[in-house]
């Protein structure tokens, strides 16, 4: 049965996430998007997953007809490097992603990052928040729900106690544990 995903008007990375989830349930998916960026992102994800994709442009959107393929590794294909062993640790030094003139863009990007992080494998073992990044683990943060979902899936969340103290946020931590540089190091 073909699954239809209507991703028109959805912000990045929602069209990709919804399409990938649909491909887990069905071998055939039709994703409808309304802009070239979403088309490109869904197309790239589908191709990485060895899917066959046909794009059809209609008046009401771009239709991506996606058929899940079988992953076939050719003998002449280069081999991927072995993954590093040990824990996967992410560090978050800011409440924004990147630097630039517009903090609003940095907030949009960090929200998108943490929302997407819960959808990818492997999950990090630990996420360490320091400097203004600790604001993301406190009450009212736009990513608290995403972080709580990660904790429920076994991800350890550590927040620098000195940083929480500096921003007077120790009493407002909503997810994770207060930590110190000894533990973080």
C-alpha positions in Angstrom: 0.0 0.0 0.0 1.3 3.4 -0.9 1.6 5.9 2.0 1.0 9.6 1.2 2.8 12.3 3.1 1.5 15.8 2.7 4.5 18.0 3.8 3.4 21.2 2.2 4.0 24.2 4.4 6.1 22.3 7.0 9.4 23.6 8.1 12.7 21.9 7.6 13.4 19.0 8.5 9.8 17.8 8.9 9.3 16.7 5.3 12.4 14.5 5.6 11.5 13.1 9.0 7.9 12.3 7.9 9.0 10.7 4.7 11.7 8.6 6.4 9.1 7.4 9.0 6.6 6.5 6.2 9.3 4.5 4.4 9.7 2.4 7.6 6.0 1.4 7.2 5.6 1.1 3.4 7.8 0.3 0.4 6.1 3.0 -1.6 5.6 6.6 -0.4 4.3 9.7 -2.2 5.6 12.9 -0.5 4.1 16.2 -1.5 6.1 19.4 -0.8 5.7 23.0 -1.9 9.3 24.2 -2.4 12.5 23.2 -4.0 14.5 23.1 -0.7 12.1 20.5 0.7 12.1 18.6 -2.6 15.9 18.5 -2.6 16.2 17.4 1.1 13.6 14.6 0.7 15.2 13.5 -2.6 18.7 13.4 -1.0 17.5 11.4 2.0 15.7 8.9 -0.3 18.7 8.5 -2.5 20.9 7.9 0.6 18.5 5.2 1.6 18.8 3.5 -1.8 15.3 4.5 -2.9 14.1 5.1 -6.4 12.6 8.6 -6.8 10.5 10.1 -9.5 9.5 13.8 -9.1 6.3 15.1 -10.7 5.5 18.8 -10.7 1.8 19.7 -10.4 -0.1 22.9 -9.8 -0.6 22.1 -6.1 3.0 20.9 -5.3 5.9 18.8 -6.1 5.1 15.0 -5.8 8.0 12.7 -5.0 7.1 9.1 -5.8 9.5 7.1 -3.7 10.1 3.3 -3.8 12.3 1.8 -1.2 15.1 -0.2 -2.8 17.3 -2.9 -1.5 20.7 -1.8 -0.4 23.3 -3.4 -2.7 26.9 -2.9 -2.1 29.0 -3.2 -5.3 32.4 -4.9 -5.0 34.1 -1.8 -6.5 32.4 0.6 -4.1 34.7 2.2 -1.5 34.4 0.8 2.0 33.3 3.1 4.8 35.7 3.6 7.6 35.0 1.6 10.8 33.1 3.8 13.3 35.0 5.1 16.3 34.5 3.1 19.4 33.6 4.7 22.7 30.8 7.0 23.7 29.3 9.5 21.4 29.3 12.9 23.2 27.8 16.1 21.9 28.7 19.5 23.4 26.4 22.5 23.3 28.1 25.7 24.1 25.3 28.1 23.2 21.5 28.5 23.2 21.9 29.3 19.4 23.3 27.3 16.6 26.0 29.1 14.7 26.9 32.8 14.7 25.4 35.6 12.7 23.5 38.8 12.8 20.1 37.2 13.6 19.7 35.3 16.9 16.2 34.3 15.7 17.8 32.1 13.0 20.1 30.5 15.5 17.1 29.7 17.7 15.3 28.1 14.7 18.3 26.1 13.8 18.9 24.8 17.4 15.2 23.8 17.7 15.4 22.0 14.3 18.7 20.2 15.4 17.3 18.8 18.6 14.0 17.8 17.1 15.9 16.0 14.3 18.4 14.5 16.7 15.7 12.3 18.3 15.0 10.8 14.8 18.5 9.7 13.9 20.7 6.8 14.8 22.9 6.4 16.6 21.8 8.6 19.4 24.5 10.3 21.4 25.4 8.7 24.8 25.8 12.1 26.5 25.0 15.7 25.6 26.9 18.3 27.6 25.5 21.9 27.9 27.8 24.7 29.0 28.0 28.5 28.7 24.7 29.9 27.4 23.8 26.4 26.2 22.6 25.6 29.7 19.5 27.8 29.0 18.3 25.0 26.7 17.8 22.6 29.7 15.7 25.0 31.7 12.0 25.7 32.1 10.6 27.5 29.1 13.3 26.3 26.7 11.9 25.5 23.2 13.8 22.1 23.2 12.9 20.7 26.6 10.4 18.2 25.2 12.9 17.0 22.6 15.5 16.6 25.4 13.1 14.8 27.6 12.5 12.4 24.8 16.2 11.8 24.4 16.5 11.1 28.2 13.7 8.6 27.9 15.7 6.8 25.2 18.8 6.6 27.4 20.7 9.8 26.5 22.5 11.4 29.5 22.0 15.2 29.7 24.6 17.1 31.7 24.5 20.9 32.4 27.5 22.8 33.8 26.6 23.9 37.3 28.9 26.9 37.2 27.1 28.1 34.0 23.7 27.5 35.5 24.8 29.6 38.5 26.2 32.4 36.4 22.8 32.7 34.6 20.9 32.2 37.9 19.2 29.1 36.5 20.1 26.4 38.9 16.5 26.3 40.3 15.0 26.2 36.8 16.6 23.1 35.4 13.9 21.1 33.6 15.8 18.2 32.1 19.1 16.5 32.8 21.6 16.7 35.7 23.7 19.5 37.1 27.3 18.6 36.6 30.8 20.0 37.0 33.9 20.2 34.9 35.5 17.2 36.7 32.7 15.0 35.4 32.5 16.8 32.0 36.2 16.4 31.4 
